[in-house]
Amino acid sequence: MVVELSAVWNDLIADLNHPDILWQLAALAISFLLAKLVESFVREQVAAHAVPDLGRARQLGRGSLKRVIFPIVALGLVVFSRWLLRPVMHTHLLTLAMPLLASLAVIRLVFYILRHSFTRATWLTSFERIFSAIAWSIVALHILGVLPEIIDVLESITLPISKTPLSLWQILQGLVTVAATLLIALWLSNAFEARLNRAAEMDTNLRIVLSRLLRALLALFAILIALPLVGIDLTTLSVFGGALGVGLGFGLQKIASSYVSGFIILLDNSIRIGNTISIGNDRGQVTRITTRFTVLRSLAGIESLVPNELLVSSVVQNESYSDRQVRVALPIQISYDSDLELAMRLLVDAAKAHARVLPEPEPAVLLKEFADSGINLELGCWITDPENGLGILRSDINLAIWHSFKQHGITIPYPQREVRLLGENNG
């Protein structure tokens, strides 16, 4: 096949000055135009008959049809044109267009399936361009007939890694095989994770732990299978394994610690998704727990990425660890001339009137101390939604207290200081 395509390439170079090339270019242009029209028609029909709750298999089939309809139709038309023109003229250009269109169809189909399998993988878009360029380069080298020579050169270059030298061709084969097996492993782990997500009776943290353990094990299993398939002995990588272990021990210590801490957090259920926690100056709701960090989203919409190592080694205030009820304290001071018992009743009424305050335990007021300027009181009430914030709650209750105090003549004192002027002769 290589010799045939190489000969066709040489014949095409010779036919560039022949009138047959114009007929072949016209046949290619007509084939591409008709294929584009068919593609537009198919896309319009699929969009017009779209069904929201279409099954996964039929949805995948429709999407793949839209992706490969152009190269498939163009390939069929080029094959037909080649069969039609071959008895009367040379068709070397059409012969070379066939493998290019076939490779385009395969690339589009493969990456459509990958995108459908890895819906959250943003790297596929850039990787598709790189893979397409590599695949088309290989096809071009294959057509030119220089691919076997390049392979021979790669096989002649060996790296004395251990007793069994590795050639560059083996290393490239290993990388491709590992990439393919890793994609299969990731696809299997995503399918397993989707099944776990449908198990509503299973704990959320347990589902996350199982999915991540399975992903890591499948990735390791894929590498252990892929390398021997291309003739790479795993014992030859022992030197690199030792160096990698030293690098992990020194350079990646923090990352490894956060990785292990992430599994500890998920296994002991100390922090769950949806909990409102505080660590240092950061407070927010846990929206995501990864293997390296935990995401806290504050009421202001700011997301803090807290390394899991800090969550294990530091004091964490979890407002919804075993009980979602949280006590909110509001300090207030009244003057000594005010009716103390009336002020305490007004404070309780202001708290009870708020929708977020629980009726049980009932709001209560504590007399803290007799201060210099007035009597210090503390209103305590309980809520079950700390993730909605405490600032607005305090503001609403304080505003209600202010209006109630104004209505009933309860005064909030200004700071008072007594200043005495002593004359020079006063002893």
N, C-alpha and C positions, 0 to 999 in steps of 0.2 A: 504493500500500500504506500509506503514511504517512497519507494522508487517510482511508482506510478504518478503520485502527486508531484514529485520533483520533476519528472519528465514533463508533466502537464504545465508546470510553472515555466520550464525552459521553452516549451512550445508557445506559451502565452507571450513571453518576451519577444519571440520571433514573429508572432502574429500582430504585434502592435501597429505595424504599418500596413496590415492587410485589411481590406474592406469588411471582412467577416467580423472584426471587432466591433464595428458600429452596430451590426445587427444584434450582437450579443448584449451590447450596452442598452439597446432599445428593449430587448427582451427582459433584462434586469429591471429597467425603469418601470415597464408595464407591470411586471410581477410585484414590485414593491408598492406601486400605486394601488393595484387591486387588493393586495394584502392589507394596506392601510385602510381602504374602504371597508373591507370585511371586518377588520378590527373595530372600526367606529360603529358599524352596524351591530356587532355582537355586544359591545359595551352599552349601547343604547337599549338593546333588548334586555340585557341583564339588569340594568338600572330600572327599566320600566316594570319588570316583573319581580322586583326585589321583595323578599318575604322576611320580616324581622326575625321570626322564630324558626328560621330554616335550620335544619340539622347541621351538625358540625361537618359531617362527611360531604353533604351536598354543597355547603358553603365553601369548603375547601376546593371542591371540584369546579365550582363557578369561578372562584378567584384564580385558580390555576389556568382555567380556560382563557380568561382575560389577559393573563400574563404571557402566554405562549401562542396566542392565536396569530399574531403577526409573523413571527419567524416560521411557524409551522405552515401557514398558508403560503408565505413567500417561498419556502423550501419546496412545497408541492408544485407551485407554478414554475419554479426554476427547473425542477426535474422534468416537468411536462415540456417546457420550452427546449430543454436539452434533447429530449427524445424527438421533438418535432424538427429541430434544426440539424441534428447530427448527421442525417443522410446527405445533406446538401452543403454543409460547411463545417469548419472547425468550431468546437464548443468548449475550448479550454477555459475561458473566463467563467462560464456557467458551471463547469466542473469544480473550479476552485471556490465558487460561491457556496456550493452545497455544504461542505464541512463547516464553513463559517456560520451559516444560518443554523445548522444543527447544533453547534456548540452554543450559540446564542439562546436557542430554545432550552437546552439543558441547563444553562446557567440561570435563566429566569425561573425555570420550574424549581430548581433546587433552592434558590434563595426565597422564593415564595413560600415553600414548605417550611424553611427555617424561620421566616418571619411569622408564619402562622403558629409555629411551635414555641418560639421565644418572643412573645408579644411585648415584653418589657426590655428587650435587648436593643439598646440604642446603637450599639457598635456594629450591628449588621449592615447599616446603610453605608458606612465608610468601607467596611470589609468587602461589601459586594463589588465596589468599584475596583478595589485592589485585586480581588479574586478574578474579576472579569478581565482585567488587564493581563494578569498572569496566564489565564486560560487562553486568551486570544494570542498571546505571545507564543505559547507552546504550540498552538495550532499553526501559526505562521512559520515557526521553525520546522514543524513537521512537514509543512507544504514545501518549504525550501529545501528540505532534505538534509539539513545540518543538525537536526536534533540528535541522531545517533552519535555524531562526532562530539557534540557537547557532553553527552552522557559518558562517552569514553574518557574525555578529559577529566570529568568529575570523579570517575572511578579511579583514575590514575593518581589523584591527589589524596593522600592518606594522612591521617593524624595519629601519631603514636601515643594514644591515650593510655594504653596498657599493653599487655602481651599480644592482644589481638587488635591490630590497627583498624581504624574506621575510616572509610572513604567519605568524601563529601557527598557522593551520590547516596550512600547509605544514610547519612545524617539527614539529607533532604527527604528521602523516603520515610525516615522515621518521623520527621516533623509533620509531613502530610498525613501519615497514618495516625499519629497521635491526635492531630486536629480532628480527623474524621471520627475516631473513636470517642474523643471528648464530646463532640457534638451529639453523638448517639447517647452517651451517658447523660448529658444535660437534658436531652429530650426525655429520656426515661425518668430522670429525677423530677422534671416538670410535670410529667403525667402522674407520677406518684404524689407529688405535692397537690395537684388538683384534686385527686381522690381524698387526700387528707383534709383539704379545706371543706369538702362536702360532709365530713364527719363532724356534725355539729355537737355531738355528745362528748367529743374528745377535747381536752383542755387545749387552749390556744398555744401556750408555751410549749406543751408537749408536741404539738403538731409542727411547730417551728424547729424544735430540736431534731425530731425524726427526719424532716425534709433536708435539713442541712447535713446531718450525719450521712444520710443516704447519698447526697450529692458529692460529699467528700470521698466516700467509699467507692462510688461509681467512677469518679475521676481517677482515683488511684488504680482501680481495677483496669480502667481503659488504658492507662499508661503501661501497666505491667503486661497487658496483652499485646499492645501495639508494637512495642519495641522488639520483642522476639520475632514478630511476624516478618520484619524486614532484615533479620539476621543480626541484630544488635544484642550482644550478650549483656545481661543486666549487671554481671559482675564487673564489666569494664567501667561501669559508672560509679564504682565504689569510691574512687578518688574524689569525684565531684560530690558524691554524697557526704563524704567527710568534710570537705570544704564548705558545703552548704550548711551542715550542722554547726560548724564554727561560726559561720556568718549569722545564722539564726540566734546562736547563743549570745553574740555580742551586739551586732548591728540591729537585729530585729527583736530584741528582748521585749520592748514595750508593746510591739504589735502582737507578739506571741502571748504576752500576758493579757492583753485586751481580748484576744481571741478566746483564750481559756475562760476568762471572766465572763464573756458573753454566754458560754454554755452553762456556767455556774448560775448565772442570773435566770436563765430559762428553765433550768432543772429545779432550782429550789423555790421558784415562784415568788421570790422576794419582790420583784417588779414585774408588773403586767402591762400590756398595752391598754391604755385608757386610764391608768393611775395618774394622779397628780402628785408629783414629788418635788422636793427642793434639795439641791446640793450646792453648797456655797451660796453664791449670788444668783444662781440659776434656778428658776421655778417654772414649771409648765406641765403639760400633759404628755405622757409617753405615747407617741404615735408610731414609733418603729423601733425594733431592737435588731440590730445587725450583729455580725460576728465581731465587729471592731468597735462600734459605738452605738449609743442610744440617742434617739432624737426626742428632744423636749420642745414642744410648741407652746409658747407663752400666749397670753391673751392679746398681746400686741401683734401676733402673727410672726414673731421672730422665732426661728428654729435654732436651738442650740444642740450641737453634736458633742455629747459627753462621752469620753472614752470609757469603755466598760470596766477598765481597771480601777478608775476612780469610784465607780458605783459599788465595787466590792470592798475596796480598802478605806473608804471614807464613810462618814455618818450621813445617811440619806433619810430625809423626812418624807415618809410616804403617807399622804393624807387619806389614802383609801386602801391601806394594806389589808387589814382584817375587818374594818368597819368604815363605811363611807361617811359617817357622821363626824362633823368637824365643829368645834366650838369657836365662835367668833366673839372676841372681847372688844367692847367700845368704852373707853374711859371718858368720863365727863366730870366737870366740877360745877357745883352750885354754891351760891352765896350762903352765909350763915343766917341771913334774914329770910330765906326761902323756906317753904313748907317741905320738910325732908320727905315725909311719907307720901305726900302728893307727888313730889318729883319722882319718887321710885315707882309709883303706879303709872305715871305718864311714860316713863322709860319702858316699862313692860308692855304697855299698850302700843307704843310705837314699834316695838319689835314684833309683836303678834300681828300687826297689820300688814307686815311685809309677806309677800307670797312665798319667798324662799325659806322663811324661818319655820322650823318644825314646831307643831303644837306640843309634842312630847319628844324630849324633855322640854318642859316649859321654860320660857325665858325668865331669868332671875337677875336681880340687882344686888351687888355687894357694896357695903360701905367700907371703902378701903382705908381711909385715914382722914383725920382732921388737919388739913394743911394750913399754911399761913394765910392764903387768900380765900379759901373756901373749903367745902367738904368734897372730897374725892370719892366718886362713885364709879362702879364698873358694871355695865350692862353685858350680860352673857347670853347668847342665843346659839342654837344648833342648826346646821344645814347639812344637806346630803349631796350637794353639787359643788364642791370646791373648785372643780375644773372650770366653772363659769366665772371665777374670780371673786375676790373679796372687796376690791376697791369700790365697785359700783354699789354693792350691798351696804357697806359702811356709809357711803355718801347718801344713799336713800334714807337709811334709818336716822342718820344725823340731821338730815333736812327735816324729817318728820318730828324729831325731838325739838328742833329749833322752833318750828311753828307751834307745837304744843306748849312749850315753855312760854312763848310770847302770849299765847291765849290765856294761860292760867297765872301769869305774873311770876313765873320762876325765873330768876336772874342768874346769869353766868358771870361771875365776878372778873373784874380786871385784876391784874397783878398789883398788889399793894405793898408799898414800902413806907415805913415811918422814918422821917428824917428829923433829927433834933439839932438845933443850933445852940451850942454852949458858948456863953460869953467868956471873955478873958478872966473876969474876976469871980466867976462861979467855980466854986470848989466842991 
